Amino acid sequence: MNNIPLAERMRPRSLKDYVGQEKLLGPRGTLRNIIESGLIPSMILWGPPGTGKTTLAELLSKIQERPFYQISAINAGVKDIREIIEKSKNRGGLFTKKNPILFIDEIHRFSKSQQDALLGAVEKGIITLIGATTENPSFEVINALLSRCQVFILEPLPIKALREIINRTILEDLVLSKKDIIITEDDALLRLSGGDARKLLSILDLVINVMDNNSNKIEVTNKKVMDVVQTNMLMFDKSGDLHYDIVSAFIKSIRGSDPNAAIYWLARMIEAGEDVKFIGRRLIILASEDIGNANPNALLIAKSTFDSINIIGLPEARIILSQCVIYLASSVKSNSSYKAINKAQEIVQKTGNLSVPLHLRNAPTKLLKELKHGKDYDYTHDYSNNFISQEYLPKELTNTSFYIPGHNPKEKTLRDYLKNLWKDKYNY
């Protein structure tokens, strides 16, 4: 029994033991009304980790005594889906209360083709799909599948629910109930959990195991919790201060052109269970913010990396991330694009909506032409080298420079090219 994680030992066995999500499962909860109607639709459960998505799916299958299949989008493919669909056919006919429930954890990690494979079975009622996701399903689930599912939002558990879980665990768990455990202070437990029941129980289990030295009493205080957890912070701080510190160190190492440090922090994030898509998104931002036109290929590689890790998933995605991180860290750097948009936005905020010069305005109608919209505009392709010097900024901002090319070989070429075109207009 000790080998089974505490969170698994305390997983609710019935709906009355399910804690939290009052908006969904309270007396007037939308999902409770659906459950009581007897016909459970296909659905997407959207919420942070540890809010009870998997447990709720299992309980729904038990309530209606339905066959229950569970797969994870991290390691399942189209073949696994089709096998389950074949097993599910002819088990009680279409759209009956006894059709199997297929629960897909982290459904947002499925590719479009994998999600497409579910459509027919969901539409015909061969299976009832319950997908769990921590990401916005509007972005991560294809429209065709989303339109066939109800979306229910699960929220981080409130303090009252977390305290109920702690008290119930100490009283009812077959292992902990045999110990004399006193929770003198619970602020640290609650704060570190972040509304995640699984994380709460993992921390509680670790703290008690560390403190249990065969003494008669185990007293849990804020200081003891922090002393224990700080030595195991990698496991428990995915969304806390250390999480952001590690991300910061990761980005600054790449920006500082240190591939060795960057790979170390990448490994720290992967080992801590960081979502690879989060890492991928940060690399895309960095490729533009810190490298930009000093090496335009950086953005292409970062975007390709993001697409690739979505297709591949862990554990192999770590190799793709490693390649990208080393490339970005080893690349020449420039933040000129970042500074250019910052300056432009700052001026827009100060000057407001300045008038568009008449020669740059669109003139699709006779009236607008009579008002001189588009008059005196020079079509650049009619001129030598596809360029003619004319004003493109509002008159109040004439000669204002936003883009200052960085001091690197690629942008030196851009600087020389722009100076040749504009002469002294923008001080290139």
Sequence and secondary structure as in RCSB ss.txt:
>XXXX:A:sequence
MNNIPLAERMRPRSLKDYVGQEKLLGPRGTLRNIIESGLIPSMILWGPPGTGKTTLAELLSKIQERPFYQISAIN
AGVKDIREIIEKSKNRGGLFTKKNPILFIDEIHRFSKSQQDALLGAVEKGIITLIGATTENPSFEVINALLSRCQ
VFILEPLPIKALREIINRTILEDLVLSKKDIIITEDDALLRLSGGDARKLLSILDLVINVMDNNSNKIEVTNKKV
MDVVQTNMLMFDKSGDLHYDIVSAFIKSIRGSDPNAAIYWLARMIEAGEDVKFIGRRLIILASEDIGNANPNALL
IAKSTFDSINIIGLPEARIILSQCVIYLASSVKSNSSYKAINKAQEIVQKTGNLSVPLHLRNAPTKLLKELKHGK
DYDYTHDYSNNFISQEYLPKELTNTSFYIPGHNPKEKTLRDYLKNLWKDKYNY
>XXXX:A:secstr
 TTS HHHHT  SSGGG  S HHHHSTT HHHHHHHHT    EEEE  TTSSHHHHHHHHHHHTT  EEEEETTT
  HHHHHHHHHHHTTSS TT TTS EEEEETGGGS HHHHHHHHHHHHHTSSEEEEEESS HHHHS HHHHTTSE
EEE     HHHHHHHHHHHHHH TTGGGS EEES  HHHHHHHTT HHHHHHHHHHHHHHH SS S EEE HHHH
HHHHHTTHHHH TTSHHHHHHHHHHHHHHHTT HHHHHHHHHHHHHTT  HHHHHHHHHHHIIIIIGGGSTHHHH
HHHHHHHHHHHH TTTHHHHHHHHHHHHHHS    HHHHHHHHHHHHHHHH S    GGGS   SHHHHHTTTTT
T   GGGSGGG      S GGGTT       SSHHHHHHHHHHHHHHTTTT  
